[in-house]
Amino acid sequence: MKQFLIKYRFTTGTKEDWHREIARFIANLDSDPVLKGRISYRCMKNAKDSDYYHLARAADDQAPKDLQQRDWFKDYTEKTKLVAGGEVEVLPLEIIAETSQPA
């Protein structure tokens, strides 16, 4: 299972508009017939500043490749770069240890 952390500082636009874009992206993930259930995505914001953190988890190696073929993903990626002033960091993550999943 591949996992990624996307992090940036929000610099451009309104947070309300950006939050709607994030919600739209997640709705696209949830409704896409090929990707539904194969990609988990969560966006969080530091409560004390304008730093954003997105956690993405792919159930299989093909899921990120399928995602990258979607026009709405390409659009969202460009908008992310725009609101971040061009500075977006994408970090592949490895799990070392974890608790069991909640029921």
N, C-alpha and C positions, 0 to 999 in steps of 0.2 A: 504494500500500500504506500503510494507516494504522498508526501505531505509538503506543503510550502507555506512559508510565512511571507506575506507581502507587507511592506511597511513604508510609510511616507509621512510627511507633514503636510497638512492641508494648507494651501496658500492662496488659492484663487477661486472665486465664486461664492455662492452661499451654501452653508452647510445643509440647509433644508433641501435645496435642489440636488446636492450631492447625495444625500441620504435617500432621496427618491430614485436616483440612478442606481444606487446599490440595491435597493429593494427590487427594482425592475430586473437587474441582472440575476438576482437570486430567483425571482419568479421565472425567468427564462430557463435557469438550470432545472427548476422543479417541474417545468412543463415540457421540456424537450423530450420527445419520445425515445431518443437514443441515450441521452445523458441522465435522465431521471433515475435517482437512486445510486448513481455511480460516482457522483461528485458531491462532497459535503463542503459547504462554504459558510464561513462565519466572519462577520466584520465587527470589530470593536474599536472604540476610541478611548484614549487616555482621558479620564475625567478632568485632569488638571491642565491639559494643553490641547494642541491641534494635531497630535500624533495619532495615526490610524494604523490598525493592524488587521490584516485579513488572513484567516487560516483556511487553506484549501486542502482537501484530502480526496485523492482519487482511489477508487476501489480496485482499479486495474491499470496496467500500463497503457492501454489503448484510450482510456477516458480523456486524458489531457490532449491527446492527438485529435480526438473527435471534437473536443471543445475548441481547439485552435482553428478548426474549419468553420466555425459559426461566425457569421458577419456581426452578430450582436456582441460576441466576445471581443472581436477586433475593435469595435466601437467603444466598448467599455474600457479596454486597455488604453486606448488613446485618451479617453476622458480622464482616466486615472492619472496618466502622465500630466495632463493639463492642470488638474486641480492640485497636483503635487509640485507644480513648477518644474516638471521634467525630472525630478529626483525620486524614483521609485526603486526600492530594493526588493528583489525576489530571492528568498533563501530556501533551498531545499533542506528539509529537516529529516533527521533520523531519530527514531524512538529508541531510547536506551532502556527505559523501564516505564511501566504505567500501572495504574490501578485497573481493576476489572471495570467493564462498562456498566453504567447504571441501568437498571431494568426499565 
